[in-house]
Amino acid sequence: MVGKLKPIKGEIDYGYHATIAYYAQELEILDEDKTILENVDNPNYSDNELRNFLGNFLFSNNDVFKKVKVLSPGEKARVALCKILIQRTNIIILDEPTNHFDPETQKIIGENFKNYTGTLIMVSHNPSFVEQIGVTRMLVLPER
């Protein structure tokens, strides 16, 4: 779905106006040599607006000037999720978004996704996070 593999059969059609953002566990959308603020830079928002978004992901004051390479895995995950959420896409695909979070951080991050109006496709082993963000349809796969 995110273009990493070609379908064995058929094709994927997202629709005419579909725009997709993808959160991978490997956090490959981040540039380790840039600051937090530089990583979420978006021409649709001022620096103050970006800093407000980052505040919702628990980054405040001079935190935004830290290089991503010095951050913990949980902090990097928060930067990546913030970056994805402000991209104005109508489809977000999340692969295990809460792996690096303690329960309190999960709650705070989940609040940011409650107002997302697009399609959210998520792989998660965290039912409380899935429930918190208000998923309306869920497919639960049987354990092997």
C-alpha atoms as one frame of an Amber mdcrd trajectory, in Angstrom:
protein
   0.000   0.000   0.000   2.895   2.364   0.595   4.731   1.484  -2.602   7.498
  -0.646  -1.104   6.258  -3.793  -2.844   4.381  -4.288  -6.078   1.168  -6.305
  -5.926   1.469  -9.912  -7.094  -1.893  -9.549  -8.830  -4.056  -6.599  -9.707
  -3.335  -3.009  -8.854  -3.891  -0.528  -6.081  -6.058   2.490  -6.849  -6.207
   5.037  -4.045  -8.543   7.426  -5.773  -8.057  10.703  -7.555  -7.317  12.988
  -4.606  -5.660  10.506  -2.256  -2.502  11.611  -0.478  -0.713   9.189   1.815
   1.632   9.522   4.787   3.362   6.451   6.185   4.812   5.903   9.658   7.319
   3.050   9.693   8.768   1.588  12.880  12.232   2.324  11.466  11.467   6.080
  11.445  13.032   6.465   8.017  11.206   9.736   7.315  13.496  11.572   9.741
  16.782  13.240   8.846  19.075  12.483  11.793  21.350  15.457  11.033  18.543
  18.017  11.178  16.815  19.475  14.204  13.349  18.504  15.348  11.961  21.765
  13.948  13.736  21.269  10.604  12.321  17.743  10.340   8.719  18.912  10.665
   9.220  22.008   8.508   6.182  22.556   6.342   5.524  25.578   4.089   1.853
  25.595   5.128   2.735  26.605   8.699   4.733  29.326  10.425   7.498  28.448
  12.904   5.140  29.350  15.753   2.458  27.004  14.421   5.016  24.222  14.007
   6.227  24.787  17.566   2.624  24.548  18.785   2.220  21.236  16.963   5.471
  20.018  18.490   4.214  21.103  21.908   1.285  18.723  21.428   3.899  15.993
  20.965   5.706  16.960  24.190   8.490  19.129  22.737   8.818  22.573  24.274
  11.086  25.608  24.255  14.590  24.807  23.012  13.842  21.085  22.616  12.894
  21.851  19.018  16.515  22.765  18.231  17.938  19.376  19.233  19.351  17.246
  16.440  17.280  14.133  15.841  20.369  11.915  16.162  20.617  12.696  19.911
  16.992  11.785  20.650  15.738   8.607  22.274  13.699   6.184  20.141  10.506
   7.448  21.795  11.361  11.082  21.054  12.146  10.206  17.435   8.800   8.431
  17.164   7.023  11.554  18.464   8.796  13.725  15.860   7.836  11.321  13.061
   4.186  11.168  14.145   4.002  14.965  14.396   5.534  15.305  10.933   3.010
  12.877   9.483   0.005  14.473  11.132   0.761  17.988   9.847   1.248  16.895
   6.229  -2.449  17.370   5.413  -2.812  13.936   3.883  -6.131  12.145   3.721
  -4.695   8.668   4.352  -2.264   7.855   7.159  -0.737   4.398   7.500   0.783
   3.628  10.906   2.966   0.596  11.588   3.103   0.005  15.361   3.042   3.704
  16.315   3.201   3.153  20.092   6.180   0.786  20.310   8.415   3.354  21.993
   5.875   4.950  24.350   4.963   4.504  27.974   1.198   4.518  28.745   1.086
   8.229  29.645   2.852   9.266  26.430   0.527   7.002  24.435  -2.461   8.871
  25.855  -1.014  12.260  24.976  -0.020  11.203  21.457  -3.412   9.557  20.949
  -5.151  12.860  21.675  -3.468  14.315  18.586  -5.072  11.697  16.341  -8.620
  12.049  17.686  -9.425  14.955  15.380  -7.875  13.457  12.252 -10.669  13.256
   9.675  -8.969  11.159   7.004  -8.561   7.421   6.705  -6.276   5.851   9.279
  -4.867   2.390   8.603  -2.924   1.011  11.525  -1.110  -2.122  12.595  -1.064
  -2.215  16.381  -0.757  -4.613  19.278  -2.083  -1.908  21.570  -5.902  -2.092
  21.770  -6.151   0.766  24.274  -4.448   3.166  21.833  -6.651   1.993  18.966
  -9.738   2.514  21.108  -8.543   5.899  22.367  -8.181   7.455  18.928 -11.730
   6.479  18.046 -11.310   3.913  15.318 -14.738   3.103  13.856 -13.806  -0.106
  12.036 -11.271  -2.609  13.200 -10.045  -5.945  11.899  -8.624  -8.164  14.620
  -6.556 -11.036  13.311  -6.578 -14.316  15.209  -3.448 -15.253  17.108  -1.276
 -17.897  15.531
